Amino acid sequence: MTIVRLIATTALSLCLAGAVAAEDTSIIVQSTTSTANSGLYDYLLPIYSGESGITVKVVAVGTGQAIKNAENCDGDLLLVHAKASEEKFVEAGFGTKRTDLMYNDFVIVGPENDPAGVAGSSDAKAALTKIAETGALFASRGDDSGTHKKEVALWKAAGVDPSSASGDWYRETGSGMGATLNAGIGMGAYVLTDRATWISFQNKQDYKIEVEGDETLFNQYGVIPVNPEKCPSVKIDAAQNFADWLLSSEGQEAIAAYKVDGQQLFFPNAPKE
Amino acid sequence: MQSIGEAFRLAFTLVVTGEADLYEIVALSLQVSLSATLLACLVGLPIGALVAVSRFRGRGLVLVVMNALMGLPPVVVGLLVYLYLSRSGPLGFLGLLYTPGAMILAQTILIVPIVAALSRQVLEDLHAEYAEQFRSLCLSRWQSVTTLLWDGRYALLTVGLAGFGRAVAEVGAVIIVGGNIDHATRVMTTAIALETSKGDLPLALALGIVLLVLALGVNAGVQSLRMSAARHAMVGASHV
């Protein structure tokens, strides 16, 4: 242990200069991947930082891991999309308050030849049942992310237990959205993905959206400052400042203004003050 | 397959146009991995040398463990370092998580066994040549160690390069403890992972090519240093 301590201190001194300079005015956001991979932060953060002088550092991981990291006090703000887990996070005292931020929707993408015959459907349950019945390949995140939680809920609603077919037609990649899309496309499997990631994804090959428009595919994002009572290291003022900006009319307009290929990726729906 | 040709073109354009973001990532990659290599050598070389010159009970076991640790999975190292550096962990008060310092620490732990095990092998071979002389000069263990480290310095450069190669190429540890934060902890490998997950395979591959060239550059630099030093030493000797 002394060696670890020694190395840690040495390493600390090595990067001291950089760390100290950025210390006071930066916050860490534990975030879901879709908001990062789709380029939303690249668009929002320069606007916000320019106005506030606060640097926002984004750690983009799956929602499950983001919540876990925040529970370990390794973030100042949480921006994820799994309402039930988020509410549990706040109830357990880790977050001060959860607020709806924006939404988009999930879609099921699949190959051109559509082996399960679900193209054009707007009934997610029926589509999943068909995929299970035909034994067409389905690639799941399998990583406790927000998208994975949604997928599990959809299977449950469809009355199908895909885990019994795990490794057969049900392929759990255990990785992020992009990696799962790459794998799914590689093996010709259907994939449930959020629309933002899909629109900005650049390795689509012959894949297209097969199922969309079902209200159960609604995808709500929420924002939660981490509670300084649980985590004294949290920079609550800066975190609250960023959350307030995101929820303000200015932040909401900026979210709505972000487009990829002319398509709006996120639809702001913060409660009006 | 056309994306490979595209990747080479893209890699070339990236480097030539000198995109600031790319240079930032390259600089951080070098800073982190070279620091880790330096630290790992400071810790690993004395360990390797000490084990090389010592005979003790259970030495065989120590060698097996040292060699086995060369196969430490980066993601496991990353996880362990994360647990220690997390705000809820024992070293959380340092505030090192998601900083280059955390990445240096993780890579150092990852490559100390490589440096120790490989240098042990190199120095043990050298020691076999020198053992008689050492005995006749009645050198202490510490003197033997420093003599071996000095005389074996050129071979040990290769050991350091092996450690550097492992450090600069790994993604599993730095992505956990660094968080792949743009303009803060993004290095070549985590940038490659990110672009892959965005489906931008040509850009990911282009960054991979840049990383390879980078590793090539460091190796070539060390090699030429070594050669000029050796030449210098020979010229010096012939003048005597």
Interface residues (C-beta under 8 A of the other chain):
Chain A: I3 V4 R5 I7 A8 T9 T10 A11 L12 L14 C15 G18 A19 A22 E23 I28 T33 N37 Y41 D42 K57 V58 V59 A60 N69 E71 N72 C73 D74 G176 M177 G178 A179 L181 N182 S200 F201 Q202 N203 K204 C231 S233
Chain B: S35 L39 V43 Y84 L85 S86 R87 S88 G89 L91 G92 L94 G95 L96 L97 Y98 T99 P100 G101 A102 I104 L105 T108 I109 G179 N180 I181 D182 A184 L194 T196 S197 K198 G199 D200 L201
